[in-house]
């Protein structure tokens, strides 16, 4: 093979990574979701919108539309590790984001990579896996509990999903409090829990960041009268981006929740199922007066943020 005579000159004049300015890198482990609602597609869009560069590692292929999940195919655990290590040898990262890892073996593979970078903050999202068979979901949750939670800075999830995962024997008449969920997570090494969808009276839901000592901060939102897909991946990726950009945790949570709320406000329905968050709501030109009425009653018109402190 003939060598490139310009290669040496290029190497000598190329800027080193330290000389280049740019957004912080966030490595995200997630499945490919062809709907674009969640998974790697949702992570990449969210991270970009929040000022971070995504390093996406595929952990599986999710077969779904905007209404439901039909099946999934996990990727070989060695392939997951090699994807991550190849780029980690080249690029520095400022945060991790973990989504659905495909299988218990995938959880183990990702945890192995994470363990080599203990100083990089990890935001881990726990999705609802009720569509999986019981034995498979139990194996996944067991591996996640044992291998990922001890390395997690912030665990993100819906109130019911986290209750079933962290407090499976919970049988009290009242819902588990954010502090109780955070205390259960802390037993496995997780520092903070961001709990979404806590039901409140008068059509509001609460979203609370908590530690084992109690609630730290949160935002209350008006309850949407529609169903969404991809909200959890959006929130956790937005939080990872804010942390990567150096924001303090309570401010990062507030910004991530506001971003989620506005993304859902501007959400759209690409298919016949649920509404997908619009992560680039801020880049859309303002709608002309009367344009919303032309779209039909199922269209969602972007609104001002509806959160209350």
N, C-alpha and C positions, 0 to 999 in steps of 0.2 A: 504494500500500500504506500502511495506517495504522500509524504507529510505535507500539510498546508504551510507554505512559506510565511504566511501572515499570522499564524497561530501564536508564535513567540512574541511578535510585536504587540498583538492584541492582548496577550496575557500581561505584558509589561505595562500597558497603558490603561487597562481596564480598572475601574474604580473598585475598591474593596467594599464588602457589605457595610463596613463601618462608615464609609464615605457617602452612602446613599441614604436619603431620607425617604420615609414611606410609612404606611400604616403598620401597626403591630400585627404579627402573624398569630392566628389561632388555629390549632389543629382540632378538627372535629371528626369524631368517629360516629358514623351513622349509616343506616341503610339507604339505598337508592329508592326513592319514592317517585314513581313516574307521574303522579298527579301534580308534583311540585308543591303540594301543600305543606309537607313536612320533610323529614329525611334530609339528605345532603343538599338537595335543591333549595329547601327552605333555609337551611343553615347558611349556605353560601350567600343567598340574597340578603338575609338578615345581617350577617357579619359585614357585608359590603356596605349596606345602608347605614350601619353604625360605626363605620370608619375603621374596619379591621380587614385584613387579608386572610381568606380561608385557605387552609391546607386540608382538603377533604380526603378522608380515608374510608373506603367502602367496606362495610361489615356484612352486607347482605343485600338481597333484592326483595323489596316488598311489592307484592302483587295486590294492588288496590285501585279503587277509583275514588271519587270524592265522597262516596257514600259509605263504603265499607272496605275492610281488609279481607281478601280471599285466601291468600297464602303468602309464604315467604320462603326464600332460599338463602341459607347462610353461606358465607364464603369461608373457605378453608382458613383455619386460624394462622397458619404459617404465612399465607398470602396477606392477611391483615397486618401481621407484624412487619413483613418486608415492605409493604406500602409505607408504613409509618417511618421505619428506620431509614429508608432510602432518603426521604426528604429531611428527616431530622439531622442527618449527617451534613446537610447543606444549609439549612435555614434555622434561625433561632426563633423560638416561639415565646409568646407572652402569656398564653392561657390555653387550657384544654376545654373542649366541650364534648361531652359524651351523650349520645342519644341511644337509640336501639342498637344493640350490638349483635343481634341475629341469633345467638345461641349461647349456652353456658360456656362452650369452648371459645366462642368469640369474646365473652367477658374475660375469661382467663388470659387470652392473648393480649387484649387491650390493657388489662391490669399489669401485665408484665412490662409493657412499654412505659406506662405511667410511672411505675416504681423506679425507673431510672432517672426521673426528673422530679424529685420530691418538692422542689422549690417552686414549680410552676403551678399556679392555682387551677383547680379543676371545678368546673360547673357540670354537674351530672343531672340529666333529666330522666325521670322514670315514667315511661308512657304506660297507658292502660293496655295490658296484654290479655284482656279477657277473651279475645278472639283465638288465642292459642289453646291447645289441649292442656289439661291440668298438669300432667306429668312434666311436660316441656316447660311450662311457665314456672312451675315450682323449682325445677333445676336452674332455670335462668335467674330467678329471684334469689335462690340460695347462693349462687356464684356471685351475683351482684352485691349481695349483703356482705359476703365474706371478703371479697377482693377489691371492690370498687369503693364502697362506703368508707373504709379506713383512709382512703386517699382523697376524699371529697371535701372541698371547701364549702360548697353550697349544693345541696340536693334540692331539685325543683320538681314539683309534681302537684297534681290535683289533690284536694283534701281527702276524698274517698280513696283514691289510688294509694296515697301515702299511708292512710290509716290501715288499709288492708295489708300493705307491705310491712309497715313498721310495728303495728299493733294488731296482729291477726286474731288475737283472742279478745279483742275489745268487745264488750257486751253491755256497756253502760247505756242508760237511757239517753244521755246527752252525747253530742259529738266530741271526739277527742280535741283538746285545745292545741293551738300551735306549740305551746311550751311542752306539752306531753309528747307531741310528735317529734319535736326537736330533741327532747331528752332521750327518746327511744333511738333516734339516729345517732346521738352522741355516744351511746353505748357501743356503737360500731366504729367510732372514730370520726364521724362527720361533724364539722363545726357548726354549720348553719343549715336551716331548712327554709326554703321559700315555698309557702303553701298557697295554692290558688283555689278559687272556687268555694271559699268558706261561705255558706249560705247565711244571709242576713234578712231581716224583715224588710218589707216595703220595696221589693224588687232590687235589692242590692246584694252584691257579693264582695267579700273581703279577700285581700291578698296580703299575706303576712310573712315577713322575714322574722325568724325566731331562732334563739339558741336555747340551750338547756336551762338557762336562767330566766327566760321569758321572751315576750315579743319585743322586737327592736324597732321596726318600722313597717309601714304598709300603706296600701291605697285601697279605697273602696270604689267600686264601679257600679253603675247601673247595670242590671242584668239585661243582656241582649235577648230579643225575642226571636232568635234564630240559632241554628247550630253551626259550629265552626269546626274545621279540621286544620291542624298545624299550629294551634296556639301555643302549646307547650314547647315545641321545638323553637318557635319564634322567641318566646320569652327567655329561654335558657341561652340561646345563641346571642341575643341582645345583651344579656347580663355578662356573658363571657367577653364580648367585645368591649363593654364598658370597663370591666376589670383589666383587660389587656391594655386599655388606654390610660390606665392609672387612676381611675376614679375610686374613691373610698366606697366601701361596700354599701353603706346605706344610701349614698347618692347613686351608685350604680343600679341598685334595685329600683329606686324611684324612676330613673331614666328608662330602664328596661320596661317597667310596667306602663309608663306613659307611651312608649313606643308601641307596645303590644296593643294598648287601647286604641291608639290612632290607626294602627294597621287593621284592626278589626272593624273600626268605624268605616274605613274605606274599602272593606273587603268586597270581593266579587265572587260570582258563582260561574266557574268555567265549564262546569258540567251540570248534571242533573241532581247532584247530591248537595253536600254542605258548602258553606261559604269558605273561601280561602283568604287568608290575610294578604293585604297589599302592602308589602314591606317598603315599596317606593311611593307611598301616598304623597310624600312631600315633593316628588319630582313631577307630579301630574299637573297639567295646566288647569286653572280654575274652570269649573263647568259654567257654560253659558246659562243665563237665566232661562228656566223652563226645560233645560236639557234632561233633568232627572225624570220629569213626567213622561218624556218620550220613551224611556227605557222600559216601562212596564212596572207593575206593582211589585215584582220580585227583586228589582234592582235595589242595591243599597247605596244611598247617597252619602258621600263623605260628610262627617259632622265634626263639630268641635269636640275635643276630648271631654269625656263625661265623668272623669274620675273626681272623687272628693277626698280630701285628707281627713 
